[in-house]
Amino acid sequence: QVRLVESGGGLVQPGGSLKLSCTASGFSFSTTAMAWYRQTPGKERGLVAHISRNGGSIEYAGSAKGRFIISRDNAKNTVYLQMNDLKPEDTAVYYCQAAFGQNIYWGQGTQVTVSS
């Protein structure tokens, strides 16, 4: 079955960096576009970044532009999110998403907390 496992979250001070990883299994990762979303309590899950199946097309939400970098390693079935210059408002649960066919799949999420 489809499985997405995020890791790399944690507590970081403002201005710090974190790198999230999402390892996928159960589907053809190299032919699937991937995305990172985030969610805070009481708010809808929102797109952070999206990467095409070969990495040639990348999109960022406004808040992520210039600070976050999405990448993927198809040999490792893994998508990454490098987050730099983190701000308290980046605090959220970050989710990995895969969408193919008519289905959307999510990982369990990883908590990122930006606080001094």
C-alpha positions in Angstrom: 0.0 0.0 0.0 1.0 3.6 -0.4 3.1 4.9 2.5 4.7 8.3 3.1 6.9 8.7 6.1 8.1 12.2 7.1 11.0 12.9 9.4 13.3 15.8 10.3 11.0 18.0 12.3 11.8 19.5 15.6 12.4 22.6 17.7 14.6 25.3 16.1 15.3 28.9 17.0 14.2 31.7 14.7 16.7 32.1 11.9 17.6 28.4 12.1 17.3 25.7 9.5 15.7 22.2 9.2 15.6 19.7 6.5 12.5 17.5 6.2 12.5 14.2 4.5 9.6 12.1 3.1 10.3 8.5 2.1 7.7 6.9 -0.1 6.7 3.4 -0.9 3.9 1.4 -2.5 3.7 3.4 -5.8 5.8 4.6 -8.7 7.6 7.5 -7.0 9.7 8.5 -10.0 6.5 9.1 -12.1 4.6 11.0 -9.4 4.7 14.7 -8.6 5.2 15.4 -4.9 4.3 18.2 -2.5 4.8 19.5 1.0 1.9 21.1 2.9 1.6 22.5 6.4 -1.2 23.0 8.9 -1.6 24.9 12.1 -4.5 24.3 14.6 -7.8 25.7 13.3 -6.5 26.3 9.8 -6.7 24.4 6.6 -3.7 22.5 5.3 -1.9 24.8 2.8 0.6 24.1 0.1 4.3 24.9 0.8 6.0 23.6 -2.3 5.4 21.3 -5.2 7.9 19.4 -7.4 7.3 17.6 -10.6 8.2 14.0 -11.1 11.7 14.7 -12.5 12.3 17.9 -10.5 12.2 20.1 -13.5 9.2 22.1 -12.4 9.0 23.5 -8.9 6.5 25.9 -7.3 6.5 27.6 -3.9 3.9 29.2 -1.8 4.6 32.9 -1.2 5.8 32.4 2.3 8.3 29.7 1.2 9.9 31.6 -1.7 13.5 32.4 -1.1 13.7 30.5 2.1 12.7 26.9 1.4 14.0 24.5 -1.2 12.2 21.4 -2.3 14.1 18.6 -4.0 13.8 14.9 -4.6 16.0 11.8 -5.1 14.1 9.3 -7.2 16.7 6.6 -6.5 15.9 6.9 -2.8 12.1 7.4 -3.2 12.5 10.5 -1.1 11.5 14.1 -1.3 13.1 16.8 0.8 12.2 20.3 2.1 15.2 22.4 3.2 13.9 25.2 5.3 16.1 28.2 6.0 15.7 31.4 8.0 12.8 29.9 9.9 10.3 32.2 11.5 7.8 31.6 14.3 5.0 31.7 11.8 6.5 28.6 10.1 5.5 26.6 13.2 3.2 23.9 11.9 2.8 20.2 11.2 4.4 19.5 7.8 2.9 16.9 5.6 4.1 15.1 2.5 1.6 14.6 -0.3 1.4 12.3 -3.3 -1.4 12.6 -5.8 -2.0 10.2 -8.7 -5.0 8.7 -10.3 -8.0 10.1 -8.4 -6.4 9.6 -5.0 -4.4 11.9 -2.7 -2.2 10.3 -0.1 -0.7 12.0 3.0 2.0 11.1 5.5 1.5 11.3 9.2 3.1 14.7 9.4 6.1 16.0 11.3 6.0 18.9 13.8 8.2 21.9 13.2 8.3 24.4 16.0 10.2 27.7 15.6 10.7 29.4 19.0 13.4 31.0 21.1 
